[in-house]
Amino acid sequence: MAKRKSAFAWSPLRQLMKDAGAEIVARDAVETLLYYLEERAKKLTENALTLAKHSKRKKITKGDMGLAIDMTG
């Protein structure tokens, strides 16, 4: 798998997986989770931005992000 620049740090995510009980974690498993989290974060941000624009604001607030999370479940 080709290395690519990630918005999230690899080691802390791997540690979270270990803390959740995964004693041995393959590199590609961490990469797959990283990709999923990045895509999910982008989609949530897009939804939060839509909410902010609807309120005639440029700044995304905690409330916007909370609503975006609630909307996507």
MARNU-285994 format. One record per residue (C-alpha): residue in three letters; x, y, z. Coordinates in Angstrom, 2 decimals. Layout:
BEGIN
("ALA" (X Y Z)) ...
This chain:
BEGIN
("MET" (0.00 0.00 0.00)) ("ALA" (1.45 3.37 -0.99)) ("LYS" (2.11 5.83 1.79)) ("ARG" (0.04 8.99 1.74)) ("LYS" (-0.18 12.05 3.92)) ("SER" (-2.83 11.67 6.60)) ("ALA" (-4.66 14.29 8.63)) ("PHE" (-4.53 11.96 11.64)) ("ALA" (-1.45 10.61 13.36)) ("TRP" (-0.92 6.88 12.87)) ("SER" (0.56 5.95 16.26)) ("PRO" (-2.18 7.43 18.51)) ("LEU" (-4.84 5.73 16.39)) ("ARG" (-3.02 2.42 16.66)) ("GLN" (-2.83 2.93 20.42)) ("LEU" (-6.59 3.57 20.55)) ("MET" (-7.13 0.28 18.73)) ("LYS" (-4.90 -1.47 21.25)) ("ASP" (-6.74 0.21 24.14)) ("ALA" (-9.96 -1.20 22.66)) ("GLY" (-8.51 -4.68 23.04)) ("ALA" (-6.71 -5.32 19.74)) ("GLU" (-3.39 -6.74 20.87)) ("ILE" (-1.94 -7.06 17.36)) ("VAL" (-2.92 -4.51 14.69)) ("ALA" (-1.81 -4.74 11.06)) ("ARG" (-0.55 -1.58 9.39)) ("ASP" (-3.19 -1.82 6.65)) ("ALA" (-5.93 -2.08 9.29)) ("VAL" (-4.77 1.21 10.80)) ("GLU" (-4.56 2.76 7.32)) ("THR" (-8.12 1.63 6.55)) ("LEU" (-9.42 3.16 9.76)) ("LEU" (-7.48 6.37 9.07)) ("TYR" (-9.06 6.65 5.62)) ("TYR" (-12.54 6.06 7.04)) ("LEU" (-12.09 8.67 9.78)) ("GLU" (-10.76 11.25 7.31)) ("GLU" (-13.70 10.74 4.95)) ("ARG" (-16.17 10.85 7.83)) ("ALA" (-14.59 14.06 9.20)) ("LYS" (-14.78 15.70 5.76)) ("LYS" (-18.47 14.80 5.36)) ("LEU" (-19.33 16.05 8.86)) ("THR" (-17.49 19.30 8.18)) ("GLU" (-19.36 19.78 4.91)) ("ASN" (-22.67 19.26 6.73)) ("ALA" (-21.66 21.63 9.54)) ("LEU" (-20.63 24.26 6.98)) ("THR" (-24.03 23.96 5.30)) ("LEU" (-25.67 24.60 8.68)) ("ALA" (-23.42 27.60 9.35)) ("LYS" (-24.14 29.09 5.93)) ("HIS" (-27.87 28.58 6.49)) ("SER" (-27.45 30.72 9.62)) ("LYS" (-25.55 33.29 7.52)) ("ARG" (-22.25 32.58 9.26)) ("LYS" (-18.82 31.64 7.98)) ("LYS" (-17.61 30.11 11.24)) ("ILE" (-18.57 26.55 12.10)) ("THR" (-19.61 26.40 15.75)) ("LYS" (-19.76 23.56 18.24)) ("GLY" (-23.53 23.57 17.75)) ("ASP" (-23.17 23.20 13.97)) ("MET" (-20.84 20.24 14.41)) ("GLY" (-23.14 18.68 17.00)) ("LEU" (-26.12 18.98 14.67)) ("ALA" (-24.11 17.55 11.77)) ("ILE" (-23.15 14.56 13.90)) ("ASP" (-26.76 14.06 15.01)) ("MET" (-27.98 14.29 11.41)) ("THR" (-25.60 11.60 10.14)) ("GLY" (-25.96 9.35 13.14)) 
